Amino acid sequence: MDEDFSLRLTDIGREVAEQTYEKHCFFTRRLIAAGVDPQTAEREACRMEHTISQRSFE
């Protein structure tokens, strides 16, 4: 963390963050399409994005 309390990611850290966000958006959209209310879909997607491996996701 920098002196101004901002975070700087390494290239690898940025890649992991982008992959995680991609999974989150994917699962959120799929859950909403399946009829899950948006708030629940967001919460469930948050759990799923950290559980599934990138290999399985691809």
N, CA, C and O atoms as CSV, one atom per row, in Angstrom:
chain,resi,resn,atom,element,x,y,z
A,1,MET,N,N,0.857,-1.164,0.000
A,1,MET,CA,C,0.000,0.000,0.000
A,1,MET,C,C,0.906,1.231,0.000
A,1,MET,O,O,1.887,1.301,0.741
A,2,ASP,N,N,0.560,2.183,-0.835
A,2,ASP,CA,C,1.329,3.412,-0.920
A,2,ASP,C,C,0.997,4.346,0.237
A,2,ASP,O,O,0.066,4.105,1.004
A,3,GLU,N,N,1.782,5.417,0.343
A,3,GLU,CA,C,1.560,6.392,1.412
A,3,GLU,C,C,0.165,7.010,1.351
A,3,GLU,O,O,-0.396,7.385,2.380
A,4,ASP,N,N,-0.394,7.115,0.142
A,4,ASP,CA,C,-1.740,7.683,0.007
A,4,ASP,C,C,-2.826,6.604,0.114
A,4,ASP,O,O,-3.982,6.835,-0.241
A,5,PHE,N,N,-2.433,5.423,0.611
A,5,PHE,CA,C,-3.333,4.291,0.853
A,5,PHE,C,C,-3.905,3.677,-0.423
A,5,PHE,O,O,-4.930,2.997,-0.383
A,6,SER,N,N,-3.244,3.916,-1.548
A,6,SER,CA,C,-3.683,3.266,-2.780
A,6,SER,C,C,-2.889,1.973,-2.976
A,6,SER,O,O,-1.769,1.830,-2.487
A,7,LEU,N,N,-3.487,1.059,-3.688
A,7,LEU,CA,C,-2.835,-0.221,-3.959
A,7,LEU,C,C,-2.291,-0.222,-5.374
A,7,LEU,O,O,-2.894,0.333,-6.293
A,8,ARG,N,N,-1.155,-0.847,-5.527
A,8,ARG,CA,C,-0.578,-1.027,-6.857
A,8,ARG,C,C,-0.386,-2.518,-7.058
A,8,ARG,O,O,0.203,-3.202,-6.221
A,9,LEU,N,N,-0.885,-3.006,-8.167
A,9,LEU,CA,C,-0.788,-4.426,-8.453
A,9,LEU,C,C,0.397,-4.716,-9.359
A,9,LEU,O,O,0.752,-3.917,-10.226
A,10,THR,N,N,0.992,-5.865,-9.142
A,10,THR,CA,C,1.997,-6.343,-10.083
A,10,THR,C,C,1.267,-6.767,-11.351
A,10,THR,O,O,0.038,-6.829,-11.368
A,11,ASP,N,N,2.006,-7.054,-12.398
A,11,ASP,CA,C,1.369,-7.521,-13.629
A,11,ASP,C,C,0.579,-8.802,-13.381
A,11,ASP,O,O,-0.531,-8.964,-13.889
A,12,ILE,N,N,1.151,-9.703,-12.603
A,12,ILE,CA,C,0.464,-10.959,-12.287
A,12,ILE,C,C,-0.766,-10.683,-11.427
A,12,ILE,O,O,-1.820,-11.277,-11.651
A,13,GLY,N,N,-0.646,-9.798,-10.457
A,13,GLY,CA,C,-1.775,-9.443,-9.609
A,13,GLY,C,C,-2.912,-8.831,-10.405
A,13,GLY,O,O,-4.081,-9.122,-10.154
A,14,ARG,N,N,-2.569,-7.986,-11.361
A,14,ARG,CA,C,-3.590,-7.373,-12.221
A,14,ARG,C,C,-4.283,-8.447,-13.052
A,14,ARG,O,O,-5.501,-8.406,-13.225
A,15,GLU,N,N,-3.521,-9.400,-13.565
A,15,GLU,CA,C,-4.098,-10.487,-14.363
A,15,GLU,C,C,-5.075,-11.320,-13.533
A,15,GLU,O,O,-6.162,-11.661,-14.001
A,16,VAL,N,N,-4.688,-11.643,-12.311
A,16,VAL,CA,C,-5.564,-12.416,-11.424
A,16,VAL,C,C,-6.829,-11.619,-11.114
A,16,VAL,O,O,-7.930,-12.170,-11.128
A,17,ALA,N,N,-6.678,-10.342,-10.839
A,17,ALA,CA,C,-7.839,-9.491,-10.545
A,17,ALA,C,C,-8.790,-9.427,-11.738
A,17,ALA,O,O,-10.007,-9.502,-11.569
A,18,GLU,N,N,-8.242,-9.291,-12.931
A,18,GLU,CA,C,-9.080,-9.228,-14.129
A,18,GLU,C,C,-9.803,-10.550,-14.370
A,18,GLU,O,O,-10.972,-10.557,-14.755
A,19,GLN,N,N,-9.113,-11.664,-14.145
A,19,GLN,CA,C,-9.739,-12.980,-14.309
A,19,GLN,C,C,-10.864,-13.171,-13.296
A,19,GLN,O,O,-11.930,-13.689,-13.629
A,20,THR,N,N,-10.619,-12.755,-12.077
A,20,THR,CA,C,-11.635,-12.887,-11.034
A,20,THR,C,C,-12.855,-12.035,-11.361
A,20,THR,O,O,-13.988,-12.484,-11.186
A,21,TYR,N,N,-12.639,-10.827,-11.828
A,21,TYR,CA,C,-13.752,-9.950,-12.196
A,21,TYR,C,C,-14.539,-10.531,-13.372
A,21,TYR,O,O,-15.768,-10.463,-13.400
A,22,GLU,N,N,-13.825,-11.098,-14.334
A,22,GLU,CA,C,-14.488,-11.733,-15.479
A,22,GLU,C,C,-15.399,-12.871,-15.011
A,22,GLU,O,O,-16.532,-12.997,-15.477
A,23,LYS,N,N,-14.900,-13.697,-14.090
A,23,LYS,CA,C,-15.713,-14.790,-13.554
A,23,LYS,C,C,-16.924,-14.242,-12.808
A,23,LYS,O,O,-18.032,-14.760,-12.947
A,24,HIS,N,N,-16.713,-13.200,-12.022
A,24,HIS,CA,C,-17.810,-12.603,-11.262
A,24,HIS,C,C,-18.924,-12.134,-12.199
A,24,HIS,O,O,-20.096,-12.436,-11.976
A,25,CYS,N,N,-18.559,-11.407,-13.232
A,25,CYS,CA,C,-19.559,-10.904,-14.179
A,25,CYS,C,C,-20.280,-12.048,-14.879
A,25,CYS,O,O,-21.499,-12.008,-15.042
A,26,PHE,N,N,-19.538,-13.056,-15.287
A,26,PHE,CA,C,-20.123,-14.216,-15.961
A,26,PHE,C,C,-21.160,-14.892,-15.072
A,26,PHE,O,O,-22.293,-15.121,-15.496
A,27,PHE,N,N,-20.771,-15.212,-13.838
A,27,PHE,CA,C,-21.685,-15.916,-12.945
A,27,PHE,C,C,-22.880,-15.049,-12.558
A,27,PHE,O,O,-23.996,-15.554,-12.437
A,28,THR,N,N,-22.661,-13.775,-12.366
A,28,THR,CA,C,-23.772,-12.875,-12.044
A,28,THR,C,C,-24.799,-12.881,-13.170
A,28,THR,O,O,-25.996,-13.031,-12.926
A,29,ARG,N,N,-24.327,-12.717,-14.400
A,29,ARG,CA,C,-25.245,-12.706,-15.547
A,29,ARG,C,C,-26.003,-14.021,-15.669
A,29,ARG,O,O,-27.212,-14.026,-15.905
A,30,ARG,N,N,-25.301,-15.127,-15.511
A,30,ARG,CA,C,-25.942,-16.447,-15.649
A,30,ARG,C,C,-26.997,-16.668,-14.569
A,30,ARG,O,O,-28.080,-17.182,-14.850
A,31,LEU,N,N,-26.688,-16.288,-13.357
A,31,LEU,CA,C,-27.646,-16.470,-12.267
A,31,LEU,C,C,-28.888,-15.609,-12.466
A,31,LEU,O,O,-30.009,-16.066,-12.243
A,32,ILE,N,N,-28.687,-14.372,-12.884
A,32,ILE,CA,C,-29.833,-13.495,-13.143
A,32,ILE,C,C,-30.674,-14.063,-14.287
A,32,ILE,O,O,-31.903,-14.051,-14.217
A,33,ALA,N,N,-30.024,-14.555,-15.329
A,33,ALA,CA,C,-30.750,-15.158,-16.454
A,33,ALA,C,C,-31.545,-16.385,-16.017
A,33,ALA,O,O,-32.575,-16.707,-16.609
A,34,ALA,N,N,-31.064,-17.066,-14.982
A,34,ALA,CA,C,-31.752,-18.251,-14.464
A,34,ALA,C,C,-32.878,-17.891,-13.498
A,34,ALA,O,O,-33.569,-18.773,-12.989
A,35,GLY,N,N,-33.062,-16.584,-13.243
A,35,GLY,CA,C,-34.171,-16.157,-12.408
A,35,GLY,C,C,-33.812,-15.782,-10.983
A,35,GLY,O,O,-34.697,-15.492,-10.177
A,36,VAL,N,N,-32.530,-15.783,-10.664
A,36,VAL,CA,C,-32.094,-15.388,-9.317
A,36,VAL,C,C,-32.149,-13.865,-9.227
A,36,VAL,O,O,-31.754,-13.174,-10.166
A,37,ASP,N,N,-32.635,-13.343,-8.108
A,37,ASP,CA,C,-32.707,-11.887,-7.983
A,37,ASP,C,C,-31.286,-11.305,-7.984
A,37,ASP,O,O,-30.357,-11.946,-7.493
A,38,PRO,N,N,-31.115,-10.098,-8.531
A,38,PRO,CA,C,-29.778,-9.528,-8.717
A,38,PRO,C,C,-28.915,-9.463,-7.458
A,38,PRO,O,O,-27.716,-9.735,-7.522
A,39,GLN,N,N,-29.498,-9.113,-6.332
A,39,GLN,CA,C,-28.703,-9.010,-5.103
A,39,GLN,C,C,-28.157,-10.379,-4.697
A,39,GLN,O,O,-26.989,-10.495,-4.326
A,40,THR,N,N,-28.983,-11.396,-4.766
A,40,THR,CA,C,-28.538,-12.749,-4.441
A,40,THR,C,C,-27.533,-13.234,-5.475
A,40,THR,O,O,-26.546,-13.882,-5.126
A,41,ALA,N,N,-27.776,-12.927,-6.738
A,41,ALA,CA,C,-26.858,-13.332,-7.805
A,41,ALA,C,C,-25.468,-12.752,-7.574
A,41,ALA,O,O,-24.471,-13.454,-7.743
A,42,GLU,N,N,-25.390,-11.489,-7.193
A,42,GLU,CA,C,-24.099,-10.849,-6.901
A,42,GLU,C,C,-23.383,-11.561,-5.758
A,42,GLU,O,O,-22.185,-11.834,-5.838
A,43,ARG,N,N,-24.117,-11.853,-4.708
A,43,ARG,CA,C,-23.541,-12.503,-3.530
A,43,ARG,C,C,-23.041,-13.911,-3.868
A,43,ARG,O,O,-21.942,-14.298,-3.471
A,44,GLU,N,N,-23.852,-14.666,-4.598
A,44,GLU,CA,C,-23.471,-16.025,-4.963
A,44,GLU,C,C,-22.303,-16.022,-5.949
A,44,GLU,O,O,-21.403,-16.855,-5.848
A,45,ALA,N,N,-22.314,-15.094,-6.895
A,45,ALA,CA,C,-21.222,-14.992,-7.865
A,45,ALA,C,C,-19.907,-14.701,-7.161
A,45,ALA,O,O,-18.856,-15.196,-7.567
A,46,CYS,N,N,-19.966,-13.905,-6.114
A,46,CYS,CA,C,-18.764,-13.588,-5.344
A,46,CYS,C,C,-18.159,-14.850,-4.748
A,46,CYS,O,O,-16.937,-14.993,-4.710
A,47,ARG,N,N,-18.985,-15.747,-4.290
A,47,ARG,CA,C,-18.485,-17.013,-3.749
A,47,ARG,C,C,-17.922,-17.887,-4.861
A,47,ARG,O,O,-16.852,-18.479,-4.717
A,48,MET,N,N,-18.642,-17.962,-5.958
A,48,MET,CA,C,-18.259,-18.846,-7.056
A,48,MET,C,C,-16.957,-18.412,-7.717
A,48,MET,O,O,-16.138,-19.255,-8.083
A,49,GLU,N,N,-16.760,-17.120,-7.870
A,49,GLU,CA,C,-15.578,-16.619,-8.575
A,49,GLU,C,C,-14.281,-17.011,-7.892
A,49,GLU,O,O,-13.247,-17.140,-8.548
A,50,HIS,N,N,-14.326,-17.202,-6.585
A,50,HIS,CA,C,-13.120,-17.552,-5.838
A,50,HIS,C,C,-12.940,-19.052,-5.682
A,50,HIS,O,O,-11.886,-19.513,-5.245
A,51,THR,N,N,-13.965,-19.811,-6.038
A,51,THR,CA,C,-13.927,-21.253,-5.838
A,51,THR,C,C,-13.475,-21.998,-7.084
A,51,THR,O,O,-12.685,-22.938,-6.992
A,52,ILE,N,N,-13.962,-21.592,-8.238
A,52,ILE,CA,C,-13.660,-22.308,-9.470
A,52,ILE,C,C,-12.279,-21.916,-9.995
A,52,ILE,O,O,-11.898,-20.746,-9.960
A,53,SER,N,N,-11.548,-22.897,-10.472
A,53,SER,CA,C,-10.219,-22.616,-11.018
A,53,SER,C,C,-10.351,-21.929,-12.374
A,53,SER,O,O,-11.378,-22.050,-13.043
A,54,GLN,N,N,-9.325,-21.223,-12.766
A,54,GLN,CA,C,-9.330,-20.562,-14.071
A,54,GLN,C,C,-9.426,-21.602,-15.181
A,54,GLN,O,O,-10.097,-21.382,-16.190
A,55,ARG,N,N,-8.761,-22.722,-14.995
A,55,ARG,CA,C,-8.787,-23.785,-16.010
A,55,ARG,C,C,-10.208,-24.304,-16.221
A,55,ARG,O,O,-10.648,-24.459,-17.360
A,56,SER,N,N,-10.920,-24.570,-15.140
A,56,SER,CA,C,-12.300,-25.044,-15.261
A,56,SER,C,C,-13.196,-23.970,-15.858
A,56,SER,O,O,-14.107,-24.275,-16.628
A,57,PHE,N,N,-12.944,-22.723,-15.509
A,57,PHE,CA,C,-13.755,-21.620,-16.017
A,57,PHE,C,C,-13.611,-21.481,-17.526
A,57,PHE,O,O,-14.582,-21.213,-18.234
A,58,GLU,N,N,-12.389,-21.666,-18.004
A,58,GLU,CA,C,-12.142,-21.534,-19.445
A,58,GLU,C,C,-12.806,-22.661,-20.189
A,58,GLU,O,O,-12.716,-22.729,-21.415
